[in-house]
């Protein structure tokens, strides 16, 4: 199908028209014909995929080995599992007819935390399923509102399978007037199948707070159209403009942006609309029906001011709060940046490895509550699912950190929006190359923190994160990058050391001599010990005997599952670190090759050229290789 035909098909969701009897026959076959807005939303969200976190070491640490639900409809909302599960729970309970169907779904969170994106997604999902309404109704009257629950309920339930709970809806003043005109002959009413539409304001609407001095309830309930007063009296329903948010979104979803910035008098119609399923207009005619979802969102400051006002107690009981905190997992925050970059012209611009990770870590550090007797950097890594058992004995478990931090963690700190503005500046920092790297990021962050005029203690804390955590850890990271690019056969070299260490350790444990098959040389237990210590000492292994037993046991288990072959040398974290320390115990050979000074010989020049090419193959530009190598050499001298 061509582009234009596809567009026409998408646009041409014409209203299908039926008689009332035909509609009831549809209800008999398809229960979605009379489904509530919450039920249709639940169907649009779809079934959850179950993820058994026991099968993934990282996820098992974050989610305590639980089975978690992941909804494909929200796959682009990273690190929001709890928030999305609460939203889905709201719709599930509302669809079951529980108290949630009478409550306002309220997204509470800091600026730039994703509230608006969630609201847009929910409106998009609401467009997926059609609903049925009385033809011509300006408020999407349900055809079932024409029937009485007491007089018609039994027949509708027995003949058409429509449960009584779907009856009893208020008939709009517009429909009441038509009913009088038809002398009670409801067969004259026609039914249309309508598709909710954000663009057409059909079953979906958006309301924003206006000026406090002149905003009134008409933004929600509509008002008289003065152009029609020549033909109709002011209290005639046909003179009324059903243009309010509640009118347009009956049987659908109404979004109220920054709800608590609106005066309380403007919010009153929401109370009766959600609790009783109807509300009064600005004129004297009957109540107007509302059988939809009210979705509101605002920042915490407005919510706190509203909550602390005793006059608002009736309202507070009718709100279902879902907190939308900032992302607290650095690896998920990186995915958010990647998504934002993908939708910009920077998607193809070079971004040095480690850049997005550094920004994500800084962002998460600003959002975390300082732990007791532990490093906040370790806490950030634990939240990301890292295992620090062997590297930081003071690190606590994920749950311990969460329990101490309380329920408000993630509601403060720098926003994703702020972080992306930083990233934009980093990409455009060098006038000759649109690219990003961690060294420029550190500089731009420090400059921006000073310009933002945070409170002095906050500014000091943010600068400390850069100087005490991010910069030193990046120095370690780039050192390893430079070293691995320097060693041409890095992997092969590492595997050789690993295999030799395992053989020596095994023979040493068994107290046997080892004869080298290549050289024929024999090594007794003392010589084996000396060879093993050459590898262990650069890494300061405290208890070599236990370490050797541990490694050999690991390898024997791995061989059993790997057809008798040794595992990769990187598979055992503790030994990988030991081998890398051994490989790079002398960095003096490295310095002449990675520096961009004039080379003494063509051989050195070739080594340097090969080193640069290997760095480029890792994802750096040549200009970045020079910048990062020089930064590393300066950082090394400073330390």
ChimeraX attribute file (.defattr): number of C-alpha atoms within 10 A of each C-alpha:
attribute: neighborCount
match mode: 1-to-1
recipient: residues
	/A:1	7
	/A:2	6
	/A:3	7
	/A:4	9
	/A:5	10
	/A:6	11
	/A:7	11
	/A:8	10
	/A:9	11
	/A:10	9
	/A:11	9
	/A:12	9
	/A:13	12
	/A:14	11
	/A:15	14
	/A:16	10
	/A:17	17
	/A:18	18
	/A:19	17
	/A:20	20
	/A:21	12
	/A:22	13
	/A:23	21
	/A:24	21
	/A:25	14
	/A:26	16
	/A:27	18
	/A:28	17
	/A:29	11
	/A:30	12
	/A:31	13
	/A:32	16
	/A:33	20
	/A:34	24
	/A:35	19
	/A:36	22
	/A:37	26
	/A:38	27
	/A:39	20
	/A:40	25
	/A:41	26
	/A:42	20
	/A:43	17
	/A:44	17
	/A:45	19
	/A:46	13
	/A:47	13
	/A:48	14
	/A:49	12
	/A:50	11
	/A:51	15
	/A:52	15
	/A:53	18
	/A:54	15
	/A:55	11
	/A:56	11
	/A:57	13
	/A:58	18
	/A:59	19
	/A:60	16
	/A:61	21
	/A:62	19
	/A:63	16
	/A:64	14
	/A:65	17
	/A:66	14
	/A:67	15
	/A:68	16
	/A:69	16
	/A:70	18
	/A:71	17
	/A:72	13
	/A:73	15
	/A:74	15
	/A:75	11
	/A:76	11
	/A:77	21
	/A:78	16
	/A:79	21
	/A:80	20
	/A:81	15
	/A:82	15
	/A:83	17
	/A:84	20
	/A:85	16
	/A:86	15
	/A:87	19
	/A:88	19
	/A:89	14
	/A:90	24
	/A:91	24
	/A:92	19
	/A:93	15
	/A:94	21
	/A:95	19
	/A:96	14
	/A:97	16
	/A:98	13
	/A:99	13
	/A:100	22
	/A:101	26
	/A:102	23
	/A:103	25
	/A:104	24
	/A:105	22
	/A:106	23
	/A:107	26
	/A:108	23
	/A:109	24
	/A:110	21
	/A:111	22
	/A:112	17
	/A:113	22
	/A:114	21
	/A:115	24
	/A:116	17
	/A:117	12
	/A:118	19
	/A:119	19
	/A:120	14
	/A:121	14
	/A:122	20
	/A:123	24
	/A:124	16
	/A:125	18
	/A:126	26
	/A:127	21
	/A:128	15
	/A:129	17
	/A:130	22
	/A:131	22
	/A:132	25
	/A:133	26
	/A:134	25
	/A:135	21
	/A:136	14
	/A:137	17
	/A:138	18
	/A:139	26
	/A:140	26
	/A:141	28
	/A:142	27
	/A:143	23
	/A:144	23
	/A:145	19
	/A:146	23
	/A:147	17
	/A:148	14
	/A:149	19
	/A:150	10
	/A:151	9
	/A:152	13
	/A:153	18
	/A:154	15
	/A:155	13
	/A:156	20
	/A:157	14
	/A:158	10
	/A:159	11
	/A:160	16
	/A:161	17
	/A:162	22
	/A:163	15
	/A:164	16
	/A:165	11
	/A:166	16
	/A:167	21
	/A:168	16
	/A:169	22
	/A:170	25
	/A:171	22
	/A:172	25
	/A:173	20
	/A:174	21
	/A:175	22
	/A:176	16
	/A:177	14
	/A:178	17
	/A:179	17
	/A:180	11
	/A:181	10
	/A:182	13
	/A:183	10
	/A:184	12
	/A:185	11
	/A:186	16
	/A:187	10
	/A:188	13
	/A:189	18
	/A:190	18
	/A:191	24
	/A:192	23
	/A:193	19
	/A:194	21
	/A:195	20
	/A:196	25
	/A:197	19
	/A:198	17
	/A:199	8
	/A:200	11
	/A:201	15
	/A:202	22
	/A:203	29
	/A:204	27
	/A:205	27
	/A:206	22
	/A:207	17
	/A:208	16
	/A:209	17
	/A:210	13
	/A:211	11
	/A:212	12
	/A:213	7
	/A:214	6
	/A:215	14
	/A:216	19
	/A:217	20
	/A:218	19
	/A:219	20
	/A:220	27
	/A:221	24
	/A:222	22
	/A:223	18
	/A:224	21
	/A:225	14
	/A:226	12
	/A:227	9
	/A:228	15
	/A:229	15
	/A:230	9
	/A:231	10
	/A:232	14
	/A:233	12
	/A:234	17
	/A:235	14
	/A:236	18
	/A:237	21
	/A:238	18
	/A:239	19
	/A:240	22
	/A:241	17
	/A:242	25
	/A:243	21
	/A:244	20
	/A:245	26
	/A:246	36
	/A:247	28
	/A:248	26
	/A:249	28
	/A:250	30
	/A:251	30
	/A:252	30
	/A:253	29
	/A:254	26
	/A:255	26
	/A:256	23
	/A:257	19
	/A:258	18
	/A:259	22
	/A:260	22
	/A:261	18
	/A:262	19
	/A:263	17
	/A:264	16
	/A:265	10
	/A:266	18
	/A:267	15
	/A:268	14
	/A:269	19
	/A:270	23
	/A:271	19
	/A:272	14
	/A:273	25
	/A:274	22
	/A:275	16
	/A:276	15
	/A:277	21
	/A:278	24
	/A:279	23
	/A:280	16
	/A:281	23
	/A:282	14
	/A:283	15
	/A:284	11
	/A:285	14
	/A:286	17
	/A:287	17
	/A:288	23
	/A:289	26
	/A:290	31
	/A:291	26
	/A:292	23
	/A:293	29
	/A:294	27
	/A:295	22
	/A:296	26
	/A:297	25
	/A:298	21
	/A:299	21
	/A:300	18
	/A:301	13
	/A:302	15
	/A:303	17
	/A:304	11
	/A:305	11
	/A:306	18
	/A:307	15
	/A:308	10
	/A:309	9
	/A:310	9
	/A:311	11
	/A:312	12
	/A:313	12
	/A:314	10
	/A:315	17
	/A:316	15
	/A:317	10
	/A:318	19
	/A:319	20
	/A:320	21
	/A:321	18
	/A:322	20
	/A:323	23
	/A:324	24
	/A:325	26
	/A:326	27
	/A:327	24
	/A:328	24
	/A:329	23
	/A:330	25
	/A:331	19
	/A:332	18
	/A:333	23
	/A:334	19
	/A:335	18
	/A:336	21
	/A:337	20
	/A:338	14
	/A:339	15
	/A:340	15
	/A:341	17
	/A:342	12
	/A:343	10
	/A:344	10
	/A:345	8
	/A:346	17
	/A:347	13
	/A:348	11
	/A:349	13
	/A:350	17
	/A:351	21
	/A:352	20
	/A:353	17
	/A:354	15
	/A:355	20
	/A:356	25
	/A:357	18
	/A:358	22
	/A:359	24
	/A:360	24
	/A:361	24
	/A:362	24
	/A:363	24
	/A:364	26
	/A:365	26
	/A:366	20
	/A:367	20
	/A:368	24
	/A:369	19
	/A:370	16
	/A:371	18
	/A:372	11
	/A:373	9
	/A:374	15
	/A:375	15
	/A:376	20
	/A:377	21
	/A:378	19
	/A:379	24
	/A:380	22
	/A:381	21
	/A:382	23
	/A:383	24
	/A:384	22
	/A:385	21
	/A:386	17
	/A:387	17
	/A:388	16
	/A:389	12
	/A:390	9
	/A:391	10
	/A:392	12
	/A:393	9
	/A:394	12
	/A:395	23
	/A:396	19
	/A:397	18
	/A:398	20
	/A:399	15
	/A:400	11
	/A:401	22
	/A:402	16
	/A:403	9
	/A:404	13
	/A:405	16
	/A:406	10
	/A:407	11
	/A:408	12
	/A:409	16
	/A:410	24
	/A:411	22
	/A:412	18
	/A:413	20
	/A:414	20
	/A:415	21
	/A:416	22
	/A:417	15
	/A:418	13
	/A:419	18
	/A:420	16
	/A:421	10
	/A:422	16
	/A:423	23
	/A:424	16
	/A:425	16
	/A:426	24
	/A:427	20
	/A:428	15
	/A:429	18
	/A:430	12
	/A:431	8
	/A:432	8
	/A:433	14
	/A:434	16
	/A:435	23
	/A:436	28
	/A:437	25
	/A:438	24
	/A:439	18
	/A:440	21
	/A:441	21
	/A:442	20
	/A:443	13
	/A:444	16
	/A:445	21
	/A:446	16
	/A:447	12
	/A:448	12
	/A:449	15
	/A:450	14
	/A:451	10
	/A:452	9
	/A:453	10
	/A:454	12
	/A:455	9
	/A:456	10
	/A:457	9
	/A:458	14
	/A:459	17
	/A:460	13
	/A:461	14
	/A:462	21
	/A:463	18
	/A:464	13
	/A:465	18
	/A:466	19
	/A:467	14
	/A:468	11
	/A:469	17
	/A:470	18
	/A:471	18
	/A:472	13
	/A:473	14
	/A:474	17
	/A:475	17
	/A:476	12
	/A:477	15
	/A:478	18
	/A:479	19
	/A:480	14
	/A:481	16
	/A:482	22
	/A:483	20
	/A:484	19
	/A:485	21
	/A:486	22
	/A:487	17
	/A:488	14
	/A:489	10
	/A:490	14
	/A:491	13
	/A:492	12
	/A:493	14
	/A:494	18
	/A:495	18
	/A:496	11
	/A:497	16
	/A:498	22
	/A:499	16
	/A:500	13
	/A:501	23
	/A:502	20
	/A:503	13
	/A:504	24
	/A:505	24
	/A:506	21
	/A:507	18
	/A:508	23
	/A:509	13
	/A:510	10
	/A:511	13
	/A:512	14
	/A:513	16
	/A:514	19
	/A:515	12
	/A:516	10
	/A:517	8
	/A:518	6
	/A:519	7
	/A:520	9
	/A:521	9
	/A:522	12
	/A:523	19
	/A:524	15
	/A:525	18
	/A:526	12
	/A:527	15
	/A:528	22
	/A:529	17
	/A:530	13
	/A:531	16
	/A:532	19
	/A:533	16
	/A:534	11
	/A:535	22
	/A:536	22
	/A:537	15
	/A:538	17
	/A:539	18
	/A:540	12
	/A:541	15
	/A:542	10
	/A:543	9
	/A:544	16
	/A:545	13
	/A:546	10
	/A:547	16
	/A:548	21
	/A:549	15
	/A:550	13
	/A:551	17
	/A:552	18
	/A:553	14
	/A:554	14
	/A:555	22
	/A:556	17
	/A:557	13
	/A:558	17
	/A:559	14
	/A:560	11
	/A:561	12
	/A:562	12
	/A:563	8
	/A:564	12
	/A:565	12
	/A:566	18
	/A:567	19
	/A:568	15
	/A:569	19
	/A:570	16
	/A:571	12
	/A:572	13
	/A:573	11
	/A:574	16
	/A:575	21
	/A:576	17
	/A:577	13
	/A:578	18
	/A:579	24
	/A:580	20
	/A:581	17
	/A:582	18
	/A:583	19
	/A:584	17
	/A:585	13
	/A:586	10
	/A:587	11
	/A:588	9
	/A:589	10
	/A:590	15
	/A:591	14
	/A:592	17
	/A:593	21
	/A:594	23
	/A:595	16
	/A:596	17
	/A:597	9
	/A:598	9
	/A:599	15
	/A:600	9
	/A:601	8
	/A:602	9
	/A:603	10
	/A:604	15
	/A:605	17
	/A:606	13
	/A:607	18
	/A:608	20
	/A:609	15
	/A:610	16
	/A:611	22
	/A:612	24
	/A:613	16
	/A:614	19
	/A:615	20
	/A:616	17
	/A:617	11
	/A:618	13
	/A:619	14
	/A:620	22
	/A:621	21
	/A:622	12
	/A:623	13
	/A:624	22
	/A:625	23
	/A:626	16
	/A:627	15
	/A:628	21
	/A:629	19
	/A:630	15
	/A:631	14
	/A:632	21
	/A:633	15
	/A:634	11
	/A:635	13
	/A:636	12
	/A:637	7
	/A:638	7
	/A:639	6
